[in-house]
Amino acid sequence: MAEPYQPIPCALHERLEFAVLRRQRLRLRYRTEAGEVEAVVLPTDVATRAGAEWLSFQAESGANQVIRLDAIVSARPA
């Protein structure tokens, strides 16, 4: 994402942090350059760097990924 970071709603940020702490899988829908993706993921960290906030997660395939929080369209328990 080349656009400036847009802070996300506090409720969504809190939901992501709780999912990390509880090791709770989420059904995550997020935007990529190729389009929207929906996947069940295991969130592992929420971090701030380079003026933006990021979610690290493990995909069902086992691959570790990182996305900017403002790319998230929705996040709900899986």
C-alpha positions in Angstrom: 0.0 0.0 0.0 1.5 3.3 -1.1 -1.2 5.5 0.5 -0.6 7.1 3.9 -1.6 5.0 6.8 -5.2 5.5 8.0 -5.8 4.6 11.7 -8.4 1.9 12.2 -11.4 2.0 14.6 -10.4 1.3 18.2 -12.9 -1.6 18.4 -11.2 -3.4 15.6 -7.7 -2.7 17.0 -8.8 -4.1 20.4 -10.4 -7.2 18.7 -7.0 -7.9 17.0 -5.0 -7.5 20.2 -7.3 -9.8 22.1 -7.1 -12.4 19.4 -3.3 -12.3 19.7 -3.4 -12.7 23.5 -6.0 -15.5 23.4 -4.5 -17.2 20.4 -7.9 -17.1 18.8 -8.3 -17.8 15.0 -9.9 -15.1 13.0 -11.8 -15.0 9.7 -9.9 -12.1 8.2 -10.9 -10.2 5.1 -8.3 -7.8 3.8 -7.2 -5.9 0.6 -4.1 -6.7 -1.3 -2.8 -5.3 -4.6 -4.4 -8.3 -6.3 -7.8 -7.8 -4.7 -9.6 -8.8 -1.5 -8.6 -12.0 0.3 -10.6 -13.9 3.0 -8.8 -16.4 5.1 -8.8 -18.0 8.5 -5.6 -16.9 10.3 -3.9 -17.2 13.7 -2.9 -13.6 14.7 0.6 -13.5 16.3 1.4 -9.8 16.8 0.1 -6.3 16.4 3.0 -3.8 16.1 3.8 -0.3 15.1 6.6 0.6 12.7 7.3 3.0 9.9 4.4 5.2 10.9 1.8 2.4 10.5 0.3 -0.5 12.5 0.8 -4.1 11.3 -0.7 -7.5 12.0 1.5 -10.6 11.8 -0.4 -13.8 11.4 0.0 -17.5 10.4 -2.1 -18.5 7.5 -3.8 -22.0 7.3 -1.0 -23.1 5.0 1.5 -22.3 7.9 3.0 -19.4 6.1 3.7 -16.3 8.2 2.4 -13.0 6.8 2.2 -9.3 7.7 -0.4 -6.8 6.6 -1.1 -3.2 7.4 -4.1 -2.8 9.7 -5.8 -0.3 7.4 -5.9 -3.1 4.7 -8.3 -5.1 6.9 -11.9 -5.0 5.8 -13.3 -7.3 8.6 -12.1 -9.6 11.3 -14.4 -11.9 13.2 -13.9 -15.1 15.2 -13.4 -18.2 13.0 
